[in-house]
Amino acid sequence: MNIQQYSPSGFTLLPPVVKNLLIINGLFFLATLSFESAFGIDLVRILGLHYFRSDFFQPYQFVTYMFLHADWQHILYNMFALWMFGYLLENVWGSKRFLTYYILTGIGAHKIETIKACVDTGFTPDFWMKTLHHHNYWSAKNPEWHDNIFCYNTEETIAYMNTLPQPFIAFKTMAAGAILPKDGFRFAFENGADFVCAGMYDFQMVEDVNIACDILKSDIKRERPWYA
């Protein structure tokens, strides 16, 4: 297969949208460090996506949260992933389509309404990805601070995903570290997920894989059939 057929102007390792997204993410990260250090301003609290019932929630956060990172390791891993997958997609799809995909998936990644709209439109993908975790941790119940709620309506997500015949990949199952892997993985598998997409450091990989294998070999109580 000749990759040139997908990119008439030539296949490039750093196409324009990916390059500019890398720059924007880098500028946001440097700004969070600088504003905190110089002025005591917490840009993560201002620009990060908060639970919609939180006093800190603002509509613009649906866009700005996509460019925030916790530390150097976080941004380096994410930017490597952005380049690794992004440059291929942009070369194949073109810059306009890739940017549209990047923005729409960033805005709608946590909402079950996004998947419902895709189904209503007639999309039949190879698999679905959706946030899935319970709210049984302290910060989810804090009356003012809901920084790490990524599955807003767990029961609705479980009920709807159970109606879909495609494989279901659950992510944010540990709610950004608020839930232990053994708890988050089991909850996801028992409530319909066929796979779990979990972020972890390299020194956690062996332990987390063993946890997932032990859960899958155990007596999992789930209603949804396995689709993968």
N, C-alpha and C positions, 0 to 999 in steps of 0.2 A: 504494500500500500504506500502510495506517495503522499506524504503529509502536506505537500505543497498545494494539493487540490483543495484543501480546506482553508488555506490562507494565501490568496493570490499575491499579496505583497511580500510573501516570504515568511517562513516559520522563525519566530524570534523567541529567545529565552527570557526576555524581559519586555513584554508588550506594554503599551502605554497605560492601560487601566491598572494592571497589576503593579506597575512601577509607581504610579501615583497613589494607589492604596497603601503600598509599603511606606511611602513618604508621609502620608497623612497619619497613619498609625504611629510612626516614629515621632512625628511632631506632637501628637496628643500625649504620648508617653513622656516625652521630655517636658511638656507643659505641666503635666500632673506632678512631676518631681520638682520643677522649678517653682510653681505657685505654692506648693506645700512648704518648701524650704524658705522661700523669700517672703511670702505674704501670709502664710498660715491658712491658705485657702485650699480646701479639699475638693478638687475637681471631680473626684470619683463620686462623692456624694451629690454633686450638682449635676453631673452629666451621666452618671450610671443609671441603669434602668431599675427603678423601684417598683414595688408592688403597687398596683393602681389605687389601692385604698390608703396607701401611705401618705403622710403629709409632705413627703419629699418628692412625690411623683410629679413629673411634668411630661406632656406629650412629646416634646422634642427628644426625650431620652430614648425613644424607640430607635432613633438614628444614632445619637451620640454614643450610646453604650457599646456599639459595635467596634469602636476605636479605642476602648480603654483596656488596660492590662495591669495586673497586680504587681509584677516585678520583672526583672530582666529575663529570667528563665521563661516566664509566661509569654512575653512578647516575642522572644526568639523562636520558641516552638511554634507559636501561631503564625508568625511571618514566614517561617520555613514552609509550613503547611499551605499558606496562602500562595506562595510562589510555586510550590511543587504541583499543586492541583490547578491553581489559577492560570498559570501560563499556558497549560495544555487546553483548558476550556476556552480561554480567550482566543487562542490561535484557531481552534476549531469553530467556535461560535461567532467570533467577531467581537469587537470591543463593546459595542452598544448592547448586544444581547447578554454578554457576560456581566456588565455593570448592572443591568436590570436584574439579573439573577442574584447578584451579590446583595443588592439593596433589599429586594423583596424577601429573600430568604432570611436576611438579618432581621428585618422588621417582623416577619411572621413566624419565625422559627419556634417560638414558645407557645403559639396559640393553636388550639384545636380547631378554631374557625378556619385557619388556613387549609388544613387537611379537608375539612368539610367542603370548602369552596372548590378545591381540586376535584373532589369526588363528584360534586354537583355539575362541574364543567365537563366531566367525562374522562378525566385523566385516569390512566391505568398504569401506574409505574411498576417497576420491578419490586420495590419495597417502599415502606414509609419510615420516616424518622420523626419522633416526637418526644418532648420532655416528659418524664414520668418519675415522680417521687411522692412520698407521703408528706404530711405536714407535722409529723410528731417530733419536732425539735424546737428548742427554745426560741430561736430567732423568727421562726414562722408564726409564733404566737405573741411576739412582742407587739404591743399596741401601736408603736410608732415606727419600728424599723423592720422592714421586710426585704432586705437586700438580696437574699438568696432563695426566693421563691421563684421557681422557673416553670412549674406546672401549676397554673392558677386554680384549676378545677379538676382535681385528680379523679373524682368519681365520674365526671363527664368524659374525661379522656379515656378511662378504662372501658366504659360502656360503649363509646363510639368505636374505638379501635378493635373491640371484640367483634364488630360487624364486618370488618374488612378482611378479605381473603388473601391479601398479600403479606409477606413477612414484615414484621414490625421491629424496628431498631429503636430502643429507648436510650435517650441520653439525658445528662444532668441527673442521673439516678441517685447521686450522692449530694445533690443540692450544694455544689461547690464546697464540699468538704464537711457539711453539717451532719451528714448521715454516714455511718460506718459502711464500708463495702459489703460486709456480710448481710447487713440489713437492707441496704439499697438494692443490691443485686437480687436478693430473694424477693423483695417486694416487686421488682420489675418483672421477673420471670413468672411469679405466681399471678400477676395481673395482666398477662397477655403478651409481654415482650418475647420475641424470638431471639433477639441479640441485645447486648448492652454495649454501647459505645461510651467508654469511661476514660477520663483523663487522669493521668497519674505520673509520678516521677519514675525514673528508671529503676531506683532501688525498691519501688513498690510493685513492680511488674510481676515477679514470681509469686509473691504472696497473693496478689489480687487474682491472678490466673488460677491459682490453686483454690481460692475461695469460690470462684465461679464454677470450677469443675466439681467441687464438693457439693455445691448447691444443685447443679444439674444432675448429679448422680443420686441425689436424695429424693425423698417423696415430695414432689412439688404439687401443691394443691392449686390448680388453675382450671378455669372454665374454657378459655379460648384454646382451640386446637393448635398444635405446633405447625407452623407453615414453613419452617426451615430447620 
